[in-house]
Amino acid sequence: MDIRLLIRRFCDEARQFRGFTEATIRRYRTVLELFTKLANIRDIESVDEPCVRNWFFQGRTERRWSAATFRTYHKSLKVFFRWCRKNGQLQADPISDIALPKAERRLPPRLTRAESMRLLEVTDSYPWPDAFVRHRNHGIVATFLFAGLRKSELLNLKLADVDLEVLSIFVHCGKGKKERIVPISESLAAIIVRFIEERRRRHKTCPEFFARDDTNTGLSDEVLRRVISIVRRSLGVSFTVHQLRHTFATLMLEGGCDIYSLSRMLGHEDIKVTTLYLSASAIHLRDQMSKHPLANQVATRNTPQKGALAYE
């Protein structure tokens, strides 16, 4: 059977019956189409273990796939092949014996505390076209830094999701379609209030919280990329939207937030993912080292007493 037809059916069922997000479906389709193209596969009957193994081998040796890329492709093919077996299109699993490379544990890139403060200042002082755009863009950057939302979560944020009375943001379409509540700090609340006032003055009635300035619709991914590109050039420091989320997590730990609460705010299903941020902050680790029970006693014993003689 034509594998392209199967890929189309797989994506349709994933959308309609399994509730996968469009981003997830797009990832599956991209990986599967890449596999069929590079492995020169037209029919599902041509797929076997040597074929799949050779594709992964070429990816690692010729295309220099990272371990993370390898594991992502492996997971996508595994789900598709399992679906094919369930629907009687494959007799054996062609990927079950292909080992995964060890995952790379890299520290998440982030902005420093000084760079974060400068980013907020640059965004607020940039010569935007009008007050609405200025307060909106300031609110966008502040929401990333003070609440740690993902890009998709910010773009899908609704006006009704922001509760200034209880100082919280309700995220109802997070990763994996999981819901969570993120508290709002006083600093973020003050920035948001100014934007809401401008939003009302401009008669924005769309349900999306961050609206476009030219139409009464929610912010698009393209407009957000343009905003981030402008403030990135003005700041003079390269960063991505997701790095602002990493910055939020690291700054929260440096401020004394416990790892469990941070995991809840970030919406991590596994707290092990959150623990990676523990090693990303030298300040946090140094503060934890000061809690060693012998540290204060040794420091006190080695401190010269008042009136003690000084020896040369």
GIUR-V500550 format. One record per pair of residues at least 12 apart in sequence whose ideal C-beta (glycine too) atoms are under 8 Angstrom apart, sorted by the first residue. I is the first residue (numbers start at 1). J is the second residue. D is the distance in Angstrom with one decimal. If there is no record, write none. Layout:
BEGIN
I;J;D
I;J;D
END
This chain:
BEGIN
1;43;6.4
1;44;5.3
1;45;7.4
1;89;6.2
2;42;6.8
2;43;6.4
2;44;7.9
3;36;5.5
3;41;5.6
3;42;6.5
3;43;6.1
3;44;4.9
3;46;7.9
3;47;7.3
4;36;6.8
4;42;7.9
6;44;5.8
6;84;6.5
6;89;6.3
7;29;6.5
7;32;4.8
7;33;6.9
7;36;7.5
7;80;7.4
10;28;7.3
10;32;7.7
10;80;5.8
10;83;5.4
10;84;7.9
11;25;5.2
11;28;6.4
11;29;5.5
13;83;7.6
14;28;6.8
19;177;6.6
21;177;7.0
23;152;7.0
27;72;7.6
27;76;6.6
28;76;5.3
28;79;7.1
28;80;6.8
31;72;7.3
31;73;5.3
31;76;4.0
31;77;6.8
32;76;6.7
32;77;7.3
32;80;5.8
34;73;7.8
35;55;6.2
35;73;7.6
35;77;6.4
38;55;6.3
38;58;7.3
38;59;8.0
39;51;5.9
39;52;7.7
39;54;7.5
39;55;4.7
44;84;6.2
44;89;5.0
44;90;6.5
47;81;7.6
47;90;6.9
47;94;5.5
48;92;7.9
48;94;5.3
49;92;7.6
49;94;4.6
49;95;7.5
49;97;6.3
49;98;7.6
51;94;7.0
52;77;6.9
52;94;4.7
52;95;5.4
52;98;6.5
53;98;5.7
56;70;6.7
56;73;7.4
56;74;7.3
56;98;6.1
59;73;7.1
60;101;7.7
66;104;6.8
67;101;4.2
67;102;6.4
67;103;5.9
67;104;5.0
68;103;7.0
68;104;6.2
70;100;7.1
70;101;5.5
71;100;5.6
71;101;7.1
71;103;6.4
74;95;6.8
74;98;6.9
74;100;5.9
77;95;5.5
78;95;5.3
81;93;5.9
81;94;6.1
81;95;5.6
105;276;7.0
107;276;7.3
107;279;6.3
107;280;4.7
108;243;7.6
108;246;4.0
108;249;7.6
108;250;7.7
108;276;6.5
108;277;6.7
108;280;5.7
109;239;7.8
109;243;5.2
109;246;6.3
110;243;5.7
110;246;4.2
110;247;4.3
110;249;7.9
110;250;5.1
110;280;6.6
111;237;6.9
111;239;5.9
111;243;6.7
111;244;7.2
111;247;4.6
113;251;6.4
113;254;7.4
115;235;7.3
115;237;5.6
116;145;5.7
116;247;5.7
116;251;6.8
118;235;6.3
119;141;6.2
119;145;7.3
119;231;6.6
119;235;5.4
119;237;7.8
120;138;7.3
120;141;6.3
120;142;6.3
120;145;6.9
122;231;5.9
122;234;4.8
122;235;5.1
123;137;5.7
123;138;5.0
123;141;4.7
123;231;5.0
123;234;7.9
124;138;4.8
126;230;6.9
126;231;6.7
126;234;5.7
129;213;7.2
130;213;7.3
131;198;5.5
132;198;4.5
132;199;7.2
132;201;7.5
132;202;5.1
132;213;5.6
133;213;5.2
135;191;7.7
135;194;4.9
135;195;4.2
135;197;7.8
135;198;4.8
136;195;5.5
136;198;7.3
136;199;7.8
136;210;5.9
136;211;7.4
136;213;7.3
136;219;7.9
137;227;5.2
137;231;7.3
138;191;5.8
138;194;7.8
138;195;7.3
139;191;5.4
139;192;5.6
139;194;7.7
139;195;4.2
139;210;7.0
140;154;6.8
140;210;6.0
140;219;7.8
140;224;7.1
140;227;6.4
141;231;6.5
141;244;7.4
142;187;7.5
142;188;5.4
142;191;4.5
142;192;7.6
143;157;7.9
143;169;7.8
143;188;6.7
143;192;7.7
144;241;6.5
144;244;3.8
144;245;6.6
144;248;7.0
145;244;5.7
145;247;6.2
145;248;5.7
145;251;7.7
146;184;7.4
146;185;5.4
146;187;6.4
146;188;3.9
146;248;6.9
147;169;5.8
147;182;4.9
147;184;6.8
147;188;6.5
147;248;7.0
147;265;7.8
148;182;7.1
148;245;5.0
148;248;3.6
148;249;6.1
148;252;7.6
148;265;6.2
148;266;5.7
149;169;7.4
149;171;6.9
149;182;7.1
149;245;7.2
150;174;7.1
150;175;6.5
150;242;7.4
150;245;6.3
150;267;7.9
151;221;7.5
151;224;7.0
151;241;4.7
151;242;7.0
152;173;7.4
152;175;7.8
153;171;5.3
153;173;6.8
153;174;5.6
154;210;6.9
154;224;7.7
155;208;7.8
155;210;7.5
155;218;7.0
155;219;6.0
155;220;7.6
155;221;6.3
155;224;6.6
156;173;4.8
156;208;7.6
157;169;7.1
157;171;7.6
157;208;7.0
157;209;4.4
157;210;6.7
158;172;8.0
158;207;5.1
158;208;6.2
158;209;6.0
159;207;6.1
159;208;7.2
159;209;5.0
160;207;7.3
161;209;6.8
162;184;7.7
162;192;6.6
162;209;5.8
164;184;7.3
164;189;5.9
164;192;6.9
164;193;6.8
164;196;8.0
167;183;6.1
167;184;4.3
167;185;7.6
167;186;7.7
167;189;5.9
168;181;5.2
168;182;6.7
168;183;5.5
168;184;5.9
169;181;7.2
169;182;4.6
169;183;7.9
169;184;6.0
171;267;6.7
174;267;4.7
175;267;6.3
176;269;6.8
178;267;6.0
178;269;7.3
180;264;6.7
180;265;7.4
180;267;4.9
182;265;5.3
183;265;7.3
199;211;6.5
203;216;7.8
204;216;5.9
206;218;5.7
224;241;7.5
228;240;7.8
228;241;6.0
245;266;7.6
246;277;7.4
246;280;7.4
249;262;6.2
249;266;6.1
249;274;7.3
249;277;4.5
249;280;7.9
250;277;5.5
250;280;5.1
250;281;4.8
250;284;7.7
252;265;7.5
253;277;5.8
253;278;6.7
253;281;5.4
253;284;4.6
254;281;5.2
254;283;4.8
254;284;5.1
254;287;7.8
259;271;6.7
259;274;5.7
259;275;6.3
259;278;6.8
262;274;5.7
262;277;7.3
END
